[in-house]
Amino acid sequence: MKSIPKSTKGFTLIELMITISVFALIFSSTAIVFGDFLGERRLASEGHKMVQLLREARTNAVSGLQGSSWGLYFDPSSDPDRYVFFKGGSYVDRDASFDLEMVFPTTVTFSAIDFGGHEAVFEKRSGIANEGTLTLISDPDEFIISVNRLGIVNYDY
């Protein structure tokens, strides 16, 4: 019976350290790429959610749902990660029982809001809106939403 020399049984400490180092390098580079991907997906998801709510506000207003105008309210200075879907001619005069408050994940924030104020309101029956743009960011990406005078909502991502 042939015996195996002691030096060929198992792995050396150096071989194990090199293997672990290679796996650590692969894992860390994958985590960086995956983290960037998740940030982009969160921004796209939140942007599309806001576009959908703006379009829903216009649809509700045009159909005369609850006999009222509808809109979205944003206040990046006092509450930068929150916006509210509301029923009424303005946020101040809204019917708060219809409020739907939305909160951004921590990685998404408002960058710029230009609606001539902090709200986008669609008039009852006509759907006409105060036109403007809204920019969401998740560094370094941007999601730009625009509403024209006729209340048509578009976005660029």
C-alpha positions in Angstrom: 0.0 0.0 0.0 1.3 3.3 -1.1 1.3 6.2 1.4 0.6 9.8 0.5 3.3 12.2 1.6 2.1 14.6 4.4 2.8 17.8 2.4 0.1 17.0 -0.3 -2.9 16.5 2.1 -5.2 19.5 2.2 -4.6 23.2 1.5 -1.9 25.5 2.7 -2.7 28.6 4.7 -1.5 30.8 1.8 -3.8 29.0 -0.7 -6.8 29.5 1.6 -6.0 33.2 2.1 -5.6 33.8 -1.7 -9.0 32.0 -2.3 -10.7 34.1 0.4 -9.2 37.3 -1.0 -10.4 36.5 -4.5 -14.0 35.8 -3.3 -13.9 39.1 -1.2 -12.8 41.1 -4.3 -15.6 39.6 -6.4 -18.2 40.1 -3.7 -17.3 43.8 -3.1 -17.3 44.7 -6.8 -20.7 43.0 -7.2 -22.1 44.8 -4.2 -21.0 48.2 -5.6 -22.6 47.5 -9.0 -25.8 46.1 -7.4 -26.1 49.1 -5.0 -26.0 51.5 -8.0 -28.6 49.4 -9.8 -30.9 49.5 -6.7 -30.6 53.3 -6.4 -31.6 53.7 -10.1 -34.5 51.3 -9.7 -35.8 53.2 -6.6 -35.7 56.5 -8.4 -37.5 55.1 -11.4 -40.1 53.4 -9.2 -40.8 56.6 -7.2 -40.8 58.8 -10.4 -43.3 56.5 -12.1 -45.4 56.4 -9.0 -45.6 60.2 -8.9 -46.4 60.4 -12.6 -49.2 57.9 -12.1 -50.6 59.9 -9.2 -50.5 63.1 -11.2 -52.3 61.4 -14.1 -54.8 60.0 -11.6 -55.4 63.5 -10.2 -56.1 64.8 -13.7 -58.4 61.8 -14.5 -60.4 62.4 -11.3 -60.7 66.1 -12.1 -61.8 65.6 -15.7 -64.4 63.0 -14.7 -65.7 65.3 -12.0 -65.1 62.7 -9.3 -66.5 64.0 -6.0 -67.3 67.2 -7.9 -63.9 68.6 -7.2 -60.4 69.5 -8.5 -57.6 67.2 -7.6 -53.8 67.6 -7.1 -50.5 66.8 -5.5 -48.8 68.9 -2.9 -45.0 69.0 -2.3 -43.1 71.0 0.3 -39.4 70.2 -0.1 -38.3 72.9 2.5 -40.3 71.6 5.5 -40.8 67.9 4.5 -38.5 66.9 1.7 -39.4 63.2 1.5 -43.2 63.5 1.5 -45.9 64.5 -1.0 -49.7 64.4 -0.7 -52.4 63.4 -3.2 -55.4 65.6 -2.4 -59.0 66.5 -3.3 -59.7 70.2 -3.7 -58.9 73.4 -5.5 -55.8 73.9 -3.4 -53.9 72.1 -0.6 -55.1 74.6 1.9 -58.8 74.2 1.0 -58.6 70.5 0.5 -60.9 67.8 1.9 -58.3 66.1 4.2 -60.3 62.9 4.4 -59.2 62.1 0.8 -55.5 62.7 1.5 -53.1 60.1 0.4 -49.6 60.8 1.9 -46.6 59.3 0.1 -43.1 59.1 1.5 -39.9 58.7 -0.6 -37.2 56.2 0.4 -34.2 57.9 1.9 -32.2 57.8 -1.3 -34.7 59.8 -3.3 -35.4 63.5 -2.8 -36.8 66.6 -4.6 -34.3 68.6 -6.4 -36.4 71.3 -7.9 -40.1 72.2 -8.0 -41.5 74.8 -10.4 -45.3 74.9 -10.4 -45.6 78.5 -9.2 -46.0 77.1 -5.7 -45.9 73.8 -4.0 -48.8 72.1 -5.7 -50.0 70.8 -9.0 -53.8 71.2 -9.3 -56.0 69.9 -12.1 -59.3 71.9 -12.6 -62.6 70.1 -12.3 -64.0 69.0 -15.7 -61.3 70.7 -17.9 -58.2 69.1 -16.4 -56.3 72.3 -17.0 -53.3 72.6 -14.6 -50.8 75.0 -13.4 -47.9 74.0 -15.6 -44.5 73.2 -14.2 -41.7 70.8 -13.7 -40.5 68.6 -10.8 -37.1 67.0 -10.5 -36.4 63.9 -8.4 -32.8 62.9 -7.7 -31.0 59.9 -6.4 -27.4 60.9 -6.9 -26.3 61.1 -9.7 -29.5 60.3 -11.6 -32.5 62.6 -12.2 -36.2 61.9 -13.0 -37.8 65.0 -14.5 -41.7 65.3 -14.5 -43.4 68.0 -16.4 -47.1 69.1 -16.6 -48.2 71.3 -19.4 -51.1 73.8 -19.3 -53.6 71.2 -20.6 -52.7 68.9 -17.7 -50.7 66.4 -19.8 -48.1 64.7 -17.6 -44.7 63.7 -19.2 -41.4 62.5 -17.8 -37.8 62.1 -18.8 -35.5 59.6 -17.1 
